[in-house]
């Protein structure tokens, strides 16, 4: 269960960092995405936190699957 706990701790840390990064990044910097002949400017202040939250969500799902798989292998006695 240590692996699941560590992954969950990393996921929570990434979620907290994403909130802090949103307030620290400049508002006027953007990432240009070109689709076909059109160009779209996405503010870096919104893109980076969303990326960090997506990674944190994926890590937490992996942690939950790891924890549940380990718990499914634990034998439960009838007397307890």
Secondary structure, DSSP 4 states (H G I P E B T S, - for coil): -HHHHHHHHHHHHHHHHHHHHHHHS-SS-EEEEEETTEEEEEEHHHHHHHHHHHHHHHHHHHHHHHHHHHHHTS---TT-
